[in-house]
Amino acid sequence: MADRLAALLEHFSVSARVFHAGALCGVNDLDGSGDTGQLHLIRRGRVEVRHGSGPAVEITRPSLLLYPRPLAHRFITDPEQGAEFACAQLSFGGEAANPIAAALPDFSCMALDELQGAEGVLSLLFEEAFQQNCGRQPMLNRLFEVVLIQVLRQLMEQGRVQGGMLAGLSHARLRHALIAMHEQPAQDWSLDALAEAAGMSRSVFARSFREVVGCTPGAYLQAWRIGLAQQALRRGRSLKMIVHDVGYGSEAALSRVFKAQTGLSPRQWRLEQRG
């Protein structure tokens, strides 16, 4: 089976940086400021999680809490015994344009024993988190990144994403068309060719893609290509060097689509990023 995450993670990086390991007691507020998400691992203890005035989430077993985007949240624990946490900031390459972050729900909660195949990584992560070994910070950062990949894998395998790109990658047939677009963005993809990649008829493919992913295959391909162009511009590549890599015949053609997608010309967009 083709790897559903490889091309995504190759083009749109995800990095973690640990900012807390230890007990949290009483009431702790995280204001959701900045431009990073967060991943919290609860090793032990009872935790009440609140998001504004919404209903509380009660955590009674070791769990992970995933926030792919900034979101204010409050942890309420026993004021004396507290609960043991390991917490990391998550940076998604491309920020709001990162299709992984965009496809995830604002908040996900999962018991650690439901995260298949992660026992060894979690054991090592907690061992590192609560000791002071040399190289602790970079080790923890990498381990959190591994855990996040396992979470993405689990969400897709269990069909726990409703709509969007990850839902498409969870679909037994649509995934093949999405992988083809991710791996070969320069290909002149027609609706017929994508339907063939998915092993579906043209009409069924078009209807299923819109229902599951939430847009047409053409719109998805355009957004994917422009996302890749944005990543390349961030790295300092010129439009001339990018144009054929993302499936356009000329700089003018790419510029027109880029502006239609982002509201800015490539030059304006790059200047805005620098500012």
Accessible surface in RSA format (square Angstrom, percent):
REM  Atomic radii and reference values for relative SASA: ProtOr
REM  Chains: A
REM  Algorithm: Lee & Richards
REM  Probe-radius: 1.40
REM  Slices: 20
REM RES _ NUM      All-atoms   Total-Side   Main-Chain    Non-polar    All polar
REM                ABS   REL    ABS   REL    ABS   REL    ABS   REL    ABS   REL
RES MET A   1   181.55  94.0  92.47  61.2  89.08 212.1  95.10  80.9  86.46 114.5
RES ALA A   2    48.28  44.4  27.62  42.6  20.66  47.0  38.80  54.6   9.48  25.1
RES ASP A   3    85.31  59.8  72.29  72.0  13.02  30.8  30.94  72.8  54.37  54.2
RES ARG A   4    21.78   9.1  16.38   8.3   5.40  12.9   1.70   2.3  20.08  12.2
RES LEU A   5    13.94   7.8  13.71   9.8   0.23   0.6  13.71   9.6   0.23   0.6
RES ALA A   6    48.02  44.2  35.46  54.7  12.55  28.6  44.58  62.8   3.44   9.1
RES ALA A   7     8.89   8.2   6.96  10.7   1.92   4.4   8.21  11.6   0.67   1.8
RES LEU A   8     0.02   0.0   0.00   0.0   0.02   0.0   0.00   0.0   0.02   0.0
RES LEU A   9    43.73  24.4  31.25  22.4  12.48  31.4  31.54  22.2  12.19  32.8
RES GLU A  10   138.59  79.6 102.19  77.3  36.41  86.7  42.70  82.6  95.90  78.3
RES HIS A  11    55.08  30.1  48.94  34.0   6.14  15.7  31.39  32.4  23.69  27.6
RES PHE A  12     1.85   0.9   1.85   1.1   0.00   0.0   1.85   1.1   0.00   0.0
RES SER A  13    65.98  55.8  63.10  84.2   2.88   6.6  41.89  89.2  24.09  33.7
RES VAL A  14    22.94  15.1   5.71   5.2  17.23  41.5   5.71   5.0  17.23  46.7
RES SER A  15    50.71  42.9  50.13  66.9   0.58   1.3  31.24  66.5  19.47  27.3
RES ALA A  16     5.73   5.3   0.02   0.0   5.71  13.0   1.67   2.3   4.06  10.8
RES ARG A  17   149.47  62.8 149.07  76.0   0.40   1.0  53.20  72.7  96.27  58.3
RES VAL A  18    11.96   7.9   4.28   3.9   7.68  18.5   4.28   3.7   7.68  20.8
RES PHE A  19    86.77  43.4  50.92  31.5  35.85  93.3  60.56  36.7  26.22  75.0
RES HIS A  20    51.72  28.3  45.00  31.3   6.72  17.2  30.56  31.5  21.16  24.6
RES ALA A  21    29.71  27.3   0.24   0.4  29.47  67.0   0.24   0.3  29.47  78.1
RES GLY A  22    15.62  19.3   0.00   N/A  15.62  19.3  15.62  42.9   0.00   0.0
RES ALA A  23    58.69  54.0  34.43  53.1  24.25  55.2  34.43  48.5  24.25  64.2
RES LEU A  24    28.33  15.8  27.00  19.3   1.33   3.3  28.33  19.9   0.00   0.0
RES CYS A  25    57.75  43.7  37.68  42.0  20.07  47.2  16.61  42.1  41.14  44.4
RES GLY A  26    14.38  17.7   0.00   N/A  14.38  17.7  14.38  39.5   0.00   0.0
RES VAL A  27    87.98  57.9  59.17  53.6  28.82  69.4  59.17  51.4  28.82  78.2
RES ASN A  28    39.00  26.9  35.22  34.0   3.78   9.1  10.24  24.6  28.76  27.8
RES ASP A  29    91.80  64.3  59.32  59.0  32.48  76.8  30.04  70.7  61.76  61.6
RES LEU A  30    30.14  16.8  24.54  17.6   5.60  14.1  29.04  20.4   1.10   3.0
RES ASP A  31   109.54  76.7  84.89  84.5  24.64  58.3  43.01 101.2  66.53  66.4
RES GLY A  32    22.80  28.1   0.00   N/A  22.80  28.1   7.71  21.2  15.09  33.8
RES SER A  33    81.54  68.9  57.02  76.1  24.53  56.5  44.14  94.0  37.40  52.4
RES GLY A  34    65.55  80.8   0.00   N/A  65.55  80.8  39.97 109.7  25.57  57.3
RES ASP A  35    96.08  67.3  75.62  75.3  20.46  48.4  31.64  74.5  64.44  64.3
RES THR A  36    35.67  25.4  31.33  31.8   4.34  10.3  23.31  31.3  12.36  18.7
RES GLY A  37     1.26   1.6   0.00   N/A   1.26   1.6   0.58   1.6   0.68   1.5
RES GLN A  38    22.94  12.8  22.93  16.8   0.01   0.0   5.63  12.0  17.30  13.1
RES LEU A  39     0.00   0.0   0.00   0.0   0.00   0.0   0.00   0.0   0.00   0.0
RES HIS A  40     0.37   0.2   0.37   0.3   0.00   0.0   0.37   0.4   0.00   0.0
RES LEU A  41     0.00   0.0   0.00   0.0   0.00   0.0   0.00   0.0   0.00   0.0
RES ILE A  42     0.09   0.1   0.09   0.1   0.00   0.0   0.09   0.1   0.00   0.0
RES ARG A  43    75.31  31.6  68.74  35.0   6.57  15.6   8.23  11.2  67.08  40.7
RES ARG A  44   131.07  55.0 128.70  65.6   2.37   5.6  55.46  75.8  75.61  45.8
RES GLY A  45    31.16  38.4   0.00   N/A  31.16  38.4  19.69  54.0  11.48  25.7
RES ARG A  46   165.04  69.3 158.32  80.7   6.72  16.0  70.21  96.0  94.83  57.5
RES VAL A  47     2.32   1.5   0.00   0.0   2.32   5.6   1.29   1.1   1.03   2.8
RES GLU A  48    38.55  22.1  36.91  27.9   1.64   3.9   5.36  10.4  33.20  27.1
RES VAL A  49     0.00   0.0   0.00   0.0   0.00   0.0   0.00   0.0   0.00   0.0
RES ARG A  50    86.11  36.2  85.42  43.5   0.68   1.6  17.30  23.6  68.81  41.7
RES HIS A  51    41.48  22.7  31.99  22.2   9.49  24.3  21.59  22.2  19.89  23.1
RES GLY A  52    69.76  86.0   0.00   N/A  69.76  86.0  45.06 123.6  24.71  55.3
RES SER A  53   125.94 106.4  82.88 110.6  43.06  99.2  56.46 120.2  69.49  97.3
RES GLY A  54    27.07  33.4   0.00   N/A  27.07  33.4  23.00  63.1   4.06   9.1
RES PRO A  55   124.51  90.7 107.19  97.7  17.32  63.0 118.58  97.9   5.93  36.9
RES ALA A  56    33.96  31.2   8.30  12.8  25.66  58.4   8.30  11.7  25.66  68.0
RES VAL A  57    45.52  30.0  42.28  38.3   3.24   7.8  45.52  39.6   0.00   0.0
RES GLU A  58   109.55  62.9  84.62  64.0  24.93  59.4  48.83  94.4  60.72  49.6
RES ILE A  59     7.20   4.1   4.56   3.4   2.65   6.4   6.52   4.7   0.68   1.9
RES THR A  60    79.42  56.5  51.20  51.9  28.22  67.2  25.99  34.9  53.43  80.8
RES ARG A  61   110.90  46.6 107.26  54.7   3.64   8.7  48.69  66.5  62.22  37.7
RES PRO A  62    62.59  45.6  60.81  55.4   1.78   6.5  60.89  50.3   1.71  10.6
RES SER A  63     4.03   3.4   4.03   5.4   0.00   0.0   0.00   0.0   4.03   5.6
RES LEU A  64     0.30   0.2   0.30   0.2   0.00   0.0   0.30   0.2   0.00   0.0
RES LEU A  65     0.00   0.0   0.00   0.0   0.00   0.0   0.00   0.0   0.00   0.0
RES LEU A  66     0.20   0.1   0.20   0.1   0.00   0.0   0.20   0.1   0.00   0.0
RES TYR A  67     1.33   0.6   1.33   0.8   0.00   0.0   1.33   1.0   0.00   0.0
RES PRO A  68     3.77   2.7   0.10   0.1   3.68  13.4   0.10   0.1   3.68  22.9
RES ARG A  69    75.33  31.6  74.21  37.8   1.12   2.7  57.41  78.5  17.92  10.9
RES PRO A  70    53.36  38.9  29.90  27.3  23.47  85.3  33.49  27.7  19.87 123.5
RES LEU A  71    62.49  34.8  56.90  40.7   5.60  14.1  60.34  42.4   2.16   5.8
RES ALA A  72    52.17  48.0  46.06  71.1   6.11  13.9  46.23  65.1   5.93  15.7
RES HIS A  73     8.52   4.7   2.68   1.9   5.84  14.9   6.86   7.1   1.66   1.9
RES ARG A  74    97.99  41.1  97.99  50.0   0.00   0.0  11.03  15.1  86.96  52.7
RES PHE A  75     0.35   0.2   0.35   0.2   0.00   0.0   0.35   0.2   0.00   0.0
RES ILE A  76    52.69  30.0  49.36  36.8   3.32   8.0  49.36  35.5   3.32   9.0
RES THR A  77     9.35   6.6   0.00   0.0   9.35  22.3   5.12   6.9   4.23   6.4
RES ASP A  78    70.54  49.4  59.55  59.3  10.99  26.0  23.13  54.4  47.41  47.3
RES PRO A  79   103.16  75.2  85.20  77.7  17.96  65.3  85.54  70.6  17.63 109.5
RES GLU A  80   154.15  88.5 126.94  96.0  27.21  64.8  46.05  89.1 108.10  88.3
RES GLN A  81   155.28  86.8 129.31  94.5  25.96  61.8  41.92  89.2 113.36  86.0
RES GLY A  82     8.24  10.2   0.00   N/A   8.24  10.2   0.00   0.0   8.24  18.5
RES ALA A  83     2.82   2.6   0.00   0.0   2.82   6.4   2.82   4.0   0.00   0.0
RES GLU A  84    42.20  24.2  42.20  31.9   0.00   0.0  10.22  19.8  31.98  26.1
RES PHE A  85     0.00   0.0   0.00   0.0   0.00   0.0   0.00   0.0   0.00   0.0
RES ALA A  86     0.31   0.3   0.31   0.5   0.00   0.0   0.31   0.4   0.00   0.0
RES CYS A  87     2.18   1.6   2.18   2.4   0.00   0.0   0.00   0.0   2.18   2.3
RES ALA A  88     0.00   0.0   0.00   0.0   0.00   0.0   0.00   0.0   0.00   0.0
RES GLN A  89    55.86  31.2  54.89  40.1   0.97   2.3  20.90  44.5  34.97  26.5
RES LEU A  90     0.44   0.2   0.10   0.1   0.34   0.9   0.10   0.1   0.34   0.9
RES SER A  91    50.48  42.7  47.51  63.4   2.97   6.8  27.77  59.1  22.71  31.8
RES PHE A  92    13.88   6.9   5.59   3.5   8.29  21.6   5.83   3.5   8.05  23.0
RES GLY A  93    20.22  24.9   0.00   N/A  20.22  24.9  18.97  52.1   1.25   2.8
RES GLY A  94     8.23  10.2   0.00   N/A   8.23  10.2   0.32   0.9   7.91  17.7
RES GLU A  95   104.50  60.0  94.78  71.7   9.71  23.1  36.39  70.4  68.11  55.6
RES ALA A  96    99.21  91.2  68.88 106.3  30.34  69.0  80.97 114.0  18.24  48.3
RES ALA A  97    40.53  37.3  17.59  27.1  22.95  52.2  28.98  40.8  11.55  30.6
RES ASN A  98     0.00   0.0   0.00   0.0   0.00   0.0   0.00   0.0   0.00   0.0
RES PRO A  99    24.40  17.8  18.78  17.1   5.63  20.5  23.48  19.4   0.92   5.7
RES ILE A 100     0.00   0.0   0.00   0.0   0.00   0.0   0.00   0.0   0.00   0.0
RES ALA A 101     5.41   5.0   5.41   8.3   0.00   0.0   5.41   7.6   0.00   0.0
RES ALA A 102    68.57  63.0  36.73  56.7  31.83  72.4  42.88  60.4  25.69  68.1
RES ALA A 103    15.91  14.6   1.10   1.7  14.81  33.7   7.21  10.2   8.70  23.0
RES LEU A 104     4.62   2.6   0.27   0.2   4.35  10.9   0.74   0.5   3.89  10.5
RES PRO A 105    55.55  40.5  42.67  38.9  12.89  46.8  54.96  45.4   0.59   3.7
RES ASP A 106    83.96  58.8  78.26  77.9   5.70  13.5  19.08  44.9  64.88  64.7
RES PHE A 107    48.16  24.1  31.18  19.3  16.99  44.2  31.18  18.9  16.99  48.6
RES SER A 108    10.93   9.2   5.54   7.4   5.39  12.4   8.78  18.7   2.15   3.0
RES CYS A 109    39.71  30.0  25.04  27.9  14.67  34.5  11.37  28.8  28.34  30.6
RES MET A 110     3.19   1.7   0.58   0.4   2.62   6.2   3.19   2.7   0.00   0.0
RES ALA A 111    10.15   9.3   5.28   8.2   4.87  11.1   5.37   7.6   4.79  12.7
RES LEU A 112    16.32   9.1  12.30   8.8   4.02  10.1  12.41   8.7   3.92  10.5
RES ASP A 113   113.15  79.3  73.40  73.1  39.74  94.0  50.98 120.0  62.17  62.0
RES GLU A 114    71.44  41.0  63.98  48.4   7.45  17.7  28.83  55.8  42.61  34.8
RES LEU A 115     2.91   1.6   0.26   0.2   2.65   6.7   0.26   0.2   2.65   7.1
RES GLN A 116   133.61  74.7 117.18  85.6  16.43  39.1  42.03  89.5  91.58  69.5
RES GLY A 117    58.76  72.5   0.00   N/A  58.76  72.5  34.17  93.8  24.59  55.1
RES ALA A 118     0.18   0.2   0.18   0.3   0.00   0.0   0.18   0.3   0.00   0.0
RES GLU A 119   123.66  71.0 115.75  87.6   7.91  18.8  71.56 138.4  52.10  42.5
RES GLY A 120    53.89  66.5   0.00   N/A  53.89  66.5  42.19 115.8  11.70  26.2
RES VAL A 121    33.93  22.3  30.43  27.5   3.51   8.4  32.40  28.2   1.53   4.2
RES LEU A 122    14.02   7.8  14.02  10.0   0.00   0.0  14.02   9.8   0.00   0.0
RES SER A 123    71.03  60.0  59.30  79.1  11.73  27.0  31.65  67.4  39.38  55.2
RES LEU A 124    70.09  39.0  67.94  48.6   2.15   5.4  69.59  48.9   0.51   1.4
RES LEU A 125     0.00   0.0   0.00   0.0   0.00   0.0   0.00   0.0   0.00   0.0
RES PHE A 126    18.51   9.3  18.28  11.3   0.24   0.6  18.28  11.1   0.24   0.7
RES GLU A 127    86.68  49.8  79.68  60.3   7.00  16.7  21.76  42.1  64.92  53.0
RES GLU A 128    15.34   8.8  15.34  11.6   0.00   0.0   0.00   0.0  15.34  12.5
RES ALA A 129     2.36   2.2   0.27   0.4   2.09   4.7   0.27   0.4   2.09   5.5
RES PHE A 130    64.00  32.0  31.71  19.6  32.29  84.0  37.70  22.9  26.31  75.3
RES GLN A 131    84.07  47.0  77.70  56.8   6.37  15.2  29.84  63.5  54.24  41.1
RES GLN A 132   154.90  86.6 122.71  89.7  32.18  76.6  63.56 135.3  91.34  69.3
RES ASN A 133    61.47  42.4  50.94  49.2  10.52  25.3  19.36  46.6  42.11  40.7
RES CYS A 134   131.86  99.7 101.49 113.2  30.38  71.4  50.05 126.8  81.82  88.2
RES GLY A 135    45.62  56.3   0.00   N/A  45.62  56.3  29.96  82.2  15.65  35.1
RES ARG A 136    46.19  19.4  43.74  22.3   2.46   5.8   9.23  12.6  36.96  22.4
RES GLN A 137    53.03  29.7  50.54  36.9   2.49   5.9  27.99  59.6  25.04  19.0
RES PRO A 138    71.17  51.9  70.29  64.1   0.88   3.2  71.17  58.8   0.00   0.0
RES MET A 139    82.72  42.8  76.17  50.4   6.55  15.6  65.73  55.9  16.99  22.5
RES LEU A 140     0.20   0.1   0.20   0.1   0.00   0.0   0.20   0.1   0.00   0.0
RES ASN A 141     9.77   6.7   9.77   9.4   0.00   0.0   0.00   0.0   9.77   9.4
RES ARG A 142   122.24  51.3 121.23  61.8   1.01   2.4  69.72  95.3  52.53  31.8
RES LEU A 143    17.17   9.6  17.17  12.3   0.00   0.0  17.17  12.1   0.00   0.0
RES PHE A 144     0.37   0.2   0.37   0.2   0.00   0.0   0.37   0.2   0.00   0.0
RES GLU A 145    29.94  17.2  28.93  21.9   1.00   2.4   9.33  18.0  20.61  16.8
RES VAL A 146    61.01  40.1  60.57  54.8   0.44   1.1  61.00  53.0   0.01   0.0
RES VAL A 147     0.00   0.0   0.00   0.0   0.00   0.0   0.00   0.0   0.00   0.0
RES LEU A 148     1.36   0.8   1.36   1.0   0.00   0.0   1.36   1.0   0.00   0.0
RES ILE A 149    59.21  33.7  59.21  44.1   0.00   0.0  59.21  42.6   0.00   0.0
RES GLN A 150    19.43  10.9  17.45  12.8   1.98   4.7   5.11  10.9  14.32  10.9
RES VAL A 151     0.06   0.0   0.06   0.1   0.00   0.0   0.06   0.1   0.00   0.0
RES LEU A 152     0.38   0.2   0.38   0.3   0.00   0.0   0.38   0.3   0.00   0.0
RES ARG A 153   126.29  53.0 126.29  64.4   0.00   0.0  37.58  51.4  88.72  53.8
RES GLN A 154     8.45   4.7   7.86   5.7   0.59   1.4   0.63   1.3   7.82   5.9
RES LEU A 155     3.07   1.7   3.07   2.2   0.00   0.0   3.07   2.2   0.00   0.0
RES MET A 156     6.41   3.3   3.23   2.1   3.18   7.6   3.23   2.7   3.18   4.2
RES GLU A 157   111.16  63.8  79.44  60.1  31.72  75.5  31.20  60.4  79.96  65.3
RES GLN A 158    80.76  45.2  48.43  35.4  32.33  77.0  32.49  69.2  48.26  36.6
RES GLY A 159    37.38  46.1   0.00   N/A  37.38  46.1  22.44  61.6  14.95  33.5
RES ARG A 160    89.00  37.4  67.66  34.5  21.34  50.8  31.64  43.2  57.36  34.8
RES VAL A 161     8.77   5.8   0.94   0.9   7.82  18.8   2.50   2.2   6.27  17.0
RES GLN A 162   161.11  90.1 126.44  92.4  34.67  82.6  62.64 133.3  98.47  74.7
RES GLY A 163    35.20  43.4   0.00   N/A  35.20  43.4  23.01  63.1  12.19  27.3
RES GLY A 164    22.69  28.0   0.00   N/A  22.69  28.0  19.19  52.7   3.51   7.9
RES MET A 165    10.01   5.2   6.29   4.2   3.72   8.9   6.29   5.3   3.72   4.9
RES LEU A 166     0.00   0.0   0.00   0.0   0.00   0.0   0.00   0.0   0.00   0.0
RES ALA A 167     9.76   9.0   5.95   9.2   3.81   8.7   6.64   9.3   3.13   8.3
RES GLY A 168     0.00   0.0   0.00   N/A   0.00   0.0   0.00   0.0   0.00   0.0
RES LEU A 169     0.00   0.0   0.00   0.0   0.00   0.0   0.00   0.0   0.00   0.0
RES SER A 170    26.63  22.5   9.33  12.4  17.31  39.9   9.43  20.1  17.21  24.1
RES HIS A 171    57.30  31.3  49.70  34.5   7.59  19.4  35.36  36.4  21.93  25.5
RES ALA A 172    71.97  66.2  59.50  91.8  12.48  28.4  60.41  85.1  11.56  30.6
RES ARG A 173   121.27  50.9 121.27  61.8   0.00   0.0  21.27  29.1 100.00  60.6
RES LEU A 174     0.00   0.0   0.00   0.0   0.00   0.0   0.00   0.0   0.00   0.0
RES ARG A 175    27.42  11.5  27.42  14.0   0.00   0.0   0.61   0.8  26.81  16.3
RES HIS A 176    71.41  39.0  65.84  45.8   5.57  14.3  38.60  39.8  32.81  38.2
RES ALA A 177     0.00   0.0   0.00   0.0   0.00   0.0   0.00   0.0   0.00   0.0
RES LEU A 178     0.00   0.0   0.00   0.0   0.00   0.0   0.00   0.0   0.00   0.0
RES ILE A 179     9.57   5.4   9.29   6.9   0.28   0.7   9.57   6.9   0.00   0.0
RES ALA A 180    12.89  11.8   9.39  14.5   3.50   8.0  12.71  17.9   0.18   0.5
RES MET A 181     0.00   0.0   0.00   0.0   0.00   0.0   0.00   0.0   0.00   0.0
RES HIS A 182     1.48   0.8   1.44   1.0   0.03   0.1   0.50   0.5   0.98   1.1
RES GLU A 183    93.81  53.9  65.43  49.5  28.38  67.6  21.90  42.4  71.90  58.7
RES GLN A 184    89.45  50.0  84.22  61.6   5.23  12.5  29.32  62.4  60.13  45.6
RES PRO A 185    16.33  11.9  16.33  14.9   0.00   0.0  16.33  13.5   0.00   0.0
RES ALA A 186    52.15  48.0  35.15  54.2  17.00  38.7  35.35  49.8  16.80  44.5
RES GLN A 187    85.16  47.6  77.33  56.5   7.83  18.6   7.97  17.0  77.19  58.5
RES ASP A 188   133.63  93.6 114.52 114.0  19.11  45.2  38.79  91.3  94.84  94.6
RES TRP A 189    41.71  16.7  21.20  10.3  20.51  48.2  21.25  11.3  20.46  33.2
RES SER A 190    57.34  48.5  48.84  65.2   8.50  19.6  47.93 102.1   9.41  13.2
RES LEU A 191    48.64  27.1  38.13  27.3  10.51  26.4  39.50  27.7   9.14  24.6
RES ASP A 192    84.50  59.2  77.91  77.5   6.58  15.6  30.13  70.9  54.36  54.2
RES ALA A 193    35.15  32.3  27.69  42.7   7.45  17.0  31.49  44.4   3.65   9.7
RES LEU A 194     4.41   2.5   4.41   3.2   0.00   0.0   4.41   3.1   0.00   0.0
RES ALA A 195     3.31   3.0   3.31   5.1   0.00   0.0   3.31   4.7   0.00   0.0
RES GLU A 196   141.77  81.4 122.31  92.5  19.46  46.3  49.18  95.1  92.59  75.6
RES ALA A 197    41.59  38.2  14.10  21.8  27.49  62.5  26.82  37.8  14.77  39.1
RES ALA A 198     2.14   2.0   0.00   0.0   2.14   4.9   0.66   0.9   1.49   3.9
RES GLY A 199    47.82  59.0   0.00   N/A  47.82  59.0  30.96  85.0  16.86  37.8
RES MET A 200    30.70  15.9  11.24   7.4  19.46  46.3  20.96  17.8   9.75  12.9
RES SER A 201    63.11  53.3  44.99  60.0  18.12  41.8  53.84 114.6   9.27  13.0
RES ARG A 202   132.74  55.7 126.85  64.7   5.88  14.0  37.51  51.3  95.22  57.7
RES SER A 203    75.78  64.0  64.79  86.5  10.99  25.3  50.04 106.6  25.75  36.1
RES VAL A 204    57.04  37.5  57.04  51.6   0.00   0.0  57.04  49.6   0.00   0.0
RES PHE A 205     0.00   0.0   0.00   0.0   0.00   0.0   0.00   0.0   0.00   0.0
RES ALA A 206    32.02  29.4  27.83  43.0   4.19   9.5  28.16  39.7   3.86  10.2
RES ARG A 207   129.41  54.3 121.67  62.0   7.74  18.4  55.89  76.4  73.52  44.6
RES SER A 208    17.01  14.4  16.64  22.2   0.37   0.9   3.03   6.4  13.98  19.6
RES PHE A 209     0.00   0.0   0.00   0.0   0.00   0.0   0.00   0.0   0.00   0.0
RES ARG A 210   135.75  57.0 131.60  67.1   4.15   9.9  44.93  61.4  90.82  55.0
RES GLU A 211   125.67  72.1  89.67  67.8  36.00  85.7  44.34  85.8  81.33  66.4
RES VAL A 212    38.52  25.3  33.46  30.3   5.05  12.2  38.13  33.1   0.39   1.1
RES VAL A 213    12.08   7.9   2.72   2.5   9.36  22.5   2.72   2.4   9.36  25.4
RES GLY A 214    59.12  72.9   0.00   N/A  59.12  72.9  27.56  75.6  31.56  70.7
RES CYS A 215    37.16  28.1  33.68  37.6   3.48   8.2  25.37  64.3  11.79  12.7
RES THR A 216    47.65  33.9  46.95  47.6   0.69   1.7  39.08  52.5   8.56  12.9
RES PRO A 217     8.53   6.2   8.53   7.8   0.00   0.0   8.53   7.0   0.00   0.0
RES GLY A 218    48.25  59.5   0.00   N/A  48.25  59.5  37.76 103.6  10.49  23.5
RES ALA A 219    50.03  46.0  37.17  57.4  12.86  29.2  44.02  62.0   6.01  15.9
RES TYR A 220    20.33   9.5  19.32  11.0   1.01   2.6  20.00  15.0   0.33   0.4
RES LEU A 221    12.02   6.7  12.02   8.6   0.00   0.0  12.02   8.4   0.00   0.0
RES GLN A 222    58.73  32.8  57.82  42.3   0.92   2.2   5.97  12.7  52.77  40.0
RES ALA A 223    42.60  39.2  33.75  52.1   8.85  20.1  34.50  48.6   8.10  21.5
RES TRP A 224     8.76   3.5   2.67   1.3   6.09  14.3   8.12   4.3   0.65   1.0
RES ARG A 225    25.03  10.5  25.03  12.8   0.00   0.0   0.00   0.0  25.03  15.2
RES ILE A 226     1.30   0.7   1.30   1.0   0.00   0.0   1.30   0.9   0.00   0.0
RES GLY A 227     6.97   8.6   0.00   N/A   6.97   8.6   6.20  17.0   0.78   1.7
RES LEU A 228    13.90   7.7  10.81   7.7   3.10   7.8  10.96   7.7   2.94   7.9
RES ALA A 229     0.00   0.0   0.00   0.0   0.00   0.0   0.00   0.0   0.00   0.0
RES GLN A 230    14.77   8.3  14.77  10.8   0.00   0.0   0.15   0.3  14.61  11.1
RES GLN A 231    16.61   9.3  15.72  11.5   0.89   2.1   2.50   5.3  14.11  10.7
RES ALA A 232     3.87   3.6   3.87   6.0   0.00   0.0   3.87   5.5   0.00   0.0
RES LEU A 233     2.86   1.6   0.06   0.0   2.80   7.0   0.22   0.2   2.64   7.1
RES ARG A 234    95.07  39.9  56.20  28.6  38.87  92.6  46.55  63.6  48.52  29.4
RES ARG A 235   153.90  64.6 117.16  59.7  36.74  87.5  72.38  98.9  81.52  49.4
RES GLY A 236    57.92  71.4   0.00   N/A  57.92  71.4  28.99  79.6  28.93  64.8
RES ARG A 237    70.08  29.4  67.66  34.5   2.42   5.8  29.14  39.8  40.94  24.8
RES SER A 238    46.22  39.1  43.90  58.6   2.32   5.3  40.70  86.7   5.52   7.7
RES LEU A 239    26.04  14.5  23.83  17.0   2.21   5.6  23.83  16.7   2.21   5.9
RES LYS A 240   153.21  74.7 144.63  88.7   8.58  20.4  87.61  78.9  65.60  69.9
RES MET A 241   110.45  57.2  93.42  61.8  17.03  40.6  78.75  67.0  31.70  42.0
RES ILE A 242     1.18   0.7   1.18   0.9   0.00   0.0   1.18   0.8   0.00   0.0
RES VAL A 243     5.43   3.6   5.43   4.9   0.00   0.0   5.43   4.7   0.00   0.0
RES HIS A 244   122.89  67.2 114.27  79.4   8.63  22.1  76.76  79.1  46.14  53.7
RES ASP A 245    72.64  50.9  62.66  62.4   9.98  23.6  23.73  55.9  48.91  48.8
RES VAL A 246     4.59   3.0   4.59   4.2   0.00   0.0   4.59   4.0   0.00   0.0
RES GLY A 247    26.39  32.5   0.00   N/A  26.39  32.5   6.70  18.4  19.70  44.1
RES TYR A 248    29.35  13.7  24.11  13.7   5.23  13.6  23.50  17.7   5.84   7.2
RES GLY A 249    66.33  81.8   0.00   N/A  66.33  81.8  36.76 100.9  29.57  66.2
RES SER A 250    50.55  42.7  45.00  60.1   5.54  12.8  41.01  87.3   9.53  13.4
RES GLU A 251    77.14  44.3  73.75  55.8   3.39   8.1  22.11  42.8  55.03  44.9
RES ALA A 252    58.46  53.8  47.71  73.6  10.75  24.5  55.57  78.3   2.89   7.7
RES ALA A 253    20.44  18.8  19.97  30.8   0.47   1.1  20.31  28.6   0.13   0.3
RES LEU A 254     0.00   0.0   0.00   0.0   0.00   0.0   0.00   0.0   0.00   0.0
RES SER A 255    31.44  26.6  29.70  39.6   1.73   4.0  21.00  44.7  10.44  14.6
RES ARG A 256   160.65  67.5 148.56  75.7  12.08  28.8  77.66 106.1  82.99  50.3
RES VAL A 257    30.92  20.3  29.06  26.3   1.86   4.5  30.92  26.9   0.00   0.0
RES PHE A 258     0.00   0.0   0.00   0.0   0.00   0.0   0.00   0.0   0.00   0.0
RES LYS A 259   111.16  54.2 108.21  66.4   2.96   7.0  56.85  51.2  54.31  57.9
RES ALA A 260    84.39  77.6  41.85  64.6  42.54  96.8  54.21  76.3  30.17  79.9
RES GLN A 261    76.69  42.9  46.98  34.3  29.71  70.7  10.12  21.5  66.57  50.5
RES THR A 262    43.57  31.0  10.74  10.9  32.84  78.3  18.96  25.5  24.62  37.2
RES GLY A 263    51.00  62.9   0.00   N/A  51.00  62.9  31.57  86.6  19.44  43.5
RES LEU A 264    47.08  26.2  47.08  33.7   0.00   0.0  47.08  33.1   0.00   0.0
RES SER A 265    30.32  25.6  30.32  40.5   0.00   0.0  26.11  55.6   4.21   5.9
RES PRO A 266     8.78   6.4   8.57   7.8   0.21   0.8   8.78   7.2   0.00   0.0
RES ARG A 267   171.70  72.1 166.66  85.0   5.05  12.0  68.56  93.7 103.15  62.5
RES GLN A 268    83.99  47.0  79.19  57.9   4.80  11.4  22.89  48.7  61.09  46.3
RES TRP A 269    14.53   5.8  14.53   7.0   0.00   0.0   4.81   2.6   9.72  15.8
RES ARG A 270    51.37  21.6  51.36  26.2   0.01   0.0  10.37  14.2  41.01  24.9
RES LEU A 271    84.53  47.1  76.86  55.0   7.67  19.3  77.23  54.2   7.30  19.7
RES GLU A 272   110.87  63.7  90.48  68.5  20.39  48.5  41.84  80.9  69.03  56.4
RES GLN A 273    83.56  46.7  52.09  38.1  31.47  74.9  18.20  38.7  65.36  49.6
RES ARG A 274   175.41  73.6 136.09  69.4  39.32  93.6  61.55  84.1 113.86  69.0
RES GLY A 275   100.00 123.3   0.00   N/A 100.00 123.3  52.89 145.1  47.11 105.5
END  Absolute sums over single chains surface
CHAIN  1 A    13293.3      10131.4       3161.8       6804.4       6488.8
END  Absolute sums over all chains
TOTAL         13293.3      10131.4       3161.8       6804.4       6488.8
